[in-house]
Amino acid sequence: DMSTGQSVMSFGTHSGRVNTVQFAPNGKSLISGSMDGLCKVWAIQEGNEADTFQGHPGTSATACAYSADGHELATAGGDGSLKLWGGKRG
């Protein structure tokens, strides 16, 4: 709650430090990228992990972003790689 400074929801965890978080365009999910090399999609209403992308094993997931329509995801890894994930995921 922004007015009280108190957290209103908590999600599961990554096994490494989280580097990036972004809301989906429709506001129903968010994606996080971590030092564990994973990008995870979190369903906000359900409060759980909805999907995991193992796109950057052995390195960190340094950035992740939804496309404007929410149908694709882009991820970036600590190894300099960029990956695009298709399909509706949020």
FENLIN-V604359 format. One record per pair of residues at least 12 apart in sequence whose C-alpha atoms are under 10 Angstrom apart, sorted by the first residue. I is the first residue (numbers start at 0). GAP is how many residues later the second one is. If there is no record, write none. Layout:
<<I;GAP> <I;GAP>>
//
This chain:
<<8;35> <8;36> <8;38> <9;34> <9;37> <9;38> <10;31> <10;32> <10;33> <10;35> <10;36> <10;37> <10;38> <11;28> <11;30> <11;35> <11;36> <11;37> <12;19> <12;21> <12;27> <12;36> <13;18> <13;19> <13;20> <13;21> <13;22> <13;23> <13;24> <13;25> <13;26> <14;19> <14;20> <14;21> <14;22> <14;23> <15;17> <15;18> <15;19> <15;20> <15;21> <15;22> <15;44> <16;16> <16;17> <16;18> <16;19> <16;43> <16;44> <17;14> <17;15> <17;16> <17;17> <17;18> <17;19> <17;20> <17;21> <17;42> <17;43> <17;44> <17;45> <18;13> <18;14> <18;15> <18;16> <18;17> <18;20> <18;41> <18;42> <18;43> <18;44> <18;45> <19;12> <19;13> <19;14> <19;15> <19;19> <19;41> <19;42> <19;43> <19;44> <19;45> <20;12> <20;13> <20;18> <20;19> <20;20> <20;42> <20;43> <20;44> <21;19> <21;41> <21;42> <21;43> <21;44> <22;18> <22;19> <22;21> <22;42> <22;43> <22;47> <22;67> <23;17> <23;18> <23;19> <23;41> <23;42> <23;43> <23;44> <23;45> <23;46> <23;47> <23;49> <23;65> <23;66> <24;41> <24;42> <24;43> <24;44> <24;45> <24;46> <24;65> <25;42> <25;43> <25;44> <25;64> <26;16> <26;17> <26;18> <26;43> <26;63> <27;14> <27;15> <27;16> <27;17> <27;18> <27;62> <28;12> <28;13> <28;14> <28;15> <28;16> <28;17> <28;18> <28;19> <28;20> <28;21> <28;41> <28;60> <28;61> <29;12> <29;13> <29;14> <29;19> <29;20> <29;35> <29;36> <29;59> <29;60> <30;12> <30;18> <30;19> <30;20> <30;21> <30;32> <30;33> <30;34> <30;35> <30;42> <30;58> <30;59> <31;20> <31;29> <31;30> <31;31> <31;32> <31;33> <31;43> <32;19> <32;20> <32;23> <32;27> <32;28> <32;29> <32;30> <32;31> <32;32> <32;42> <32;43> <32;44> <33;22> <33;25> <33;26> <33;27> <33;28> <33;29> <33;30> <33;43> <34;21> <34;22> <34;23> <34;24> <34;25> <34;26> <34;27> <34;42> <34;43> <35;18> <35;20> <35;21> <35;22> <35;23> <35;24> <35;25> <35;26> <36;16> <36;17> <36;18> <36;19> <36;20> <36;21> <36;22> <36;23> <36;24> <36;25> <36;39> <36;40> <36;41> <37;14> <37;15> <37;16> <37;17> <37;18> <37;19> <37;20> <37;21> <37;22> <37;23> <37;24> <37;26> <37;37> <37;39> <38;12> <38;13> <38;14> <38;15> <38;16> <38;17> <38;21> <38;22> <38;23> <38;24> <38;25> <38;26> <38;34> <38;35> <38;36> <38;37> <39;12> <39;13> <39;14> <39;24> <40;12> <40;48> <40;49> <41;48> <42;47> <49;39> <49;40> <50;38> <50;39> <52;20> <52;22> <52;32> <54;20> <54;21> <54;22> <54;26> <54;27> <54;28> <54;29> <54;30> <55;19> <55;20> <55;21> <55;22> <55;23> <55;24> <55;25> <55;26> <55;27> <56;20> <56;21> <56;22> <57;19> <57;20> <57;21> <58;18> <58;19> <58;20> <58;21> <58;22> <59;16> <59;17> <59;18> <59;19> <59;20> <60;14> <60;15> <60;16> <60;17> <60;18> <60;19> <60;20> <60;21> <61;13> <61;14> <61;15> <61;16> <61;17> <61;18> <61;19> <61;20> <62;12> <62;13> <62;14> <62;15> <62;19> <63;12> <63;13> <63;18> <63;19> <63;20> <64;19> <65;18> <65;19> <65;23> <65;24> <66;17> <66;19> <68;19> <68;21> <69;16> <69;17> <69;18> <69;19> <69;20> <70;14> <70;15> <70;16> <70;17> <70;18> <70;19> <71;12> <71;13> <71;14> <71;15> <71;16> <71;17> <71;18> <72;12> <72;13> <72;14> <72;15> <72;16> <72;17> <73;12>>
//
